[in-house]
Amino acid sequence: MHLVYPAVLAALLFCTGLYGVLARRNAILVLMSVELMLNAVNLNLVAFDVWLSRTAQDKLHSGQALTLFTIAIAAAEIGIGLAIVLAVYRARGTSDIDKLRDSAEGHEPDGPDGPDGPDSPGSDPAGGDRTEPPAAEKAEATA
């Protein structure tokens, strides 16, 4: 078998993963695309290891050993990445990368009356800052 076939397949897998990283908005799909790119690299490592072992009569198989390390690191990366995505989803309610980026930079859309809207307890329609007295003071004033 020629070296061209797995190299072209790996290039197609890597390009598909790169498109997924650049075009997707969901964090889980971005992680899946990164895994696809890592698998393309693994395919190249194994293909070149087989090709070099045939030409040099070497039995070391260092490409395959490096592929096993890459798979282990990818498994750890996906576990930590999914834990982070789940924590962010629980905290913010979305896994959309664009919305997370906007909220991290402080560009959340505010209404015309501030972040809480016109019915917030601290906002006064006349423009002043109105504060409510504590409940104990209300009870003393009415008694």
N, C-alpha and C positions, 0 to 999 in steps of 0.2 A: 504494500500500500504506500502511496506517495505521501509526502509530508504536506502537500498542498491541501488535501481534503480536510484534515482536522484543523489546519491553520485558517482556512476560509470559514469553516463552521464556527471556530472560536471568534473570528472577527465579526461574523454576523451576530453571535450571541452578545459580544461586547457592545456592538453598536445598538442593539435592541435595549440592553441595559442602560446605556448612556442616554438614549432617547427617553426611557422611563424615568430616569433621575431628573432630566431637564424638563419634561413635560407634565409629570404627575403632580397633583396637589395633595394627595393623601399620603401621610407619612408612612403608612404600612406598605403601600405600593412602591414608595421610594426605597424602602428597605429591601423589598423583594427584587427591585431592579439592581441594587448594589450586589445582592447575592448572585444574580445572573451574571454580572460582570466578573465577580470572583470565580464563578464556575468556568467562564471563558478562559481566564488565566490558568486555572487548574488544567483544563484541556490542553492548552499550549505547553504547560510544563510536562505533562505526561507524554505528549506527542514528540516533543523535542528530546526527552529522555530516551524514548524508544529509538528515535532516529540516531542519536549520538551513541547509544550502546551498540547499535549494529555496525557503525563505522569504526568505532574505537575498540571493539571487543571488550568493553568495560562492563562489569557486572555490579557496579556500585548502586545504580538506580537512584541517584540523588534527586532527580526531578520528581520521582514518585514519593520519596520521603518528604520533600518540600511541599508537595501537594497535600499530604496528610496533615502537616502543620497548618497549612492554609485552611483546610477544612475545619480543624479544631478552633482556629482563631475566628473563622466565620461563624461557627456555632455560638461561640461566646459573644461575638458582636451582635448577632441577631437576638440573643437572649436579653442582653443589656438594652439593646435598642427597643425591643418590644416593651420592656419594663418602663423605659422612659416615655414611650408613646402612650402607654396606658395611664401613667401618672399624669401626663399633660392632659390627656382626654378627660380624666376624672376632675382635674382642677379647672379646666377651661371649657369643657363641653364640646370640643371639636378637635379633630386631627388634621384639619386643613392647614397646610403649611403657610399659605398666604395670610390667613387670618391670624395665625400664631405670630407671624413676623410683624404684622401691623400692630397687634396688641403689645408686643414686646418693645416696639419703638415708641409707643405712646400715641399712636394715631387712631385711637378708637373714635368712632363718630359720635359726637355729642349733639344733643338737640339744641334748639335756640335758647332754652332756659337752663343750660348746664347739663352735667352728666346724668342727673337724676330726673330731669324733666320738670314740667310745670307743677306737678302735684307732690313734689318732695316736701318733707316736713320743715326744712329749714329755709325754704324759699318764700319770699313775700311778693305778691303781685305788684305792690307799690314800689318795689325796688329796694326796700330796707331789709336788713337781716333780722328776722323775727326768731326769737328763741322761746320755747315753751318752758314755763316754770315746772319744777319737779312736782310729782304727784302729791307729796306731803304738803307743799305750800298751797296747792289747789284745795286740799282738804281743809286746811286752816283758814283759808280765805272764805270758804263757803260756810264754815261753822260759826 
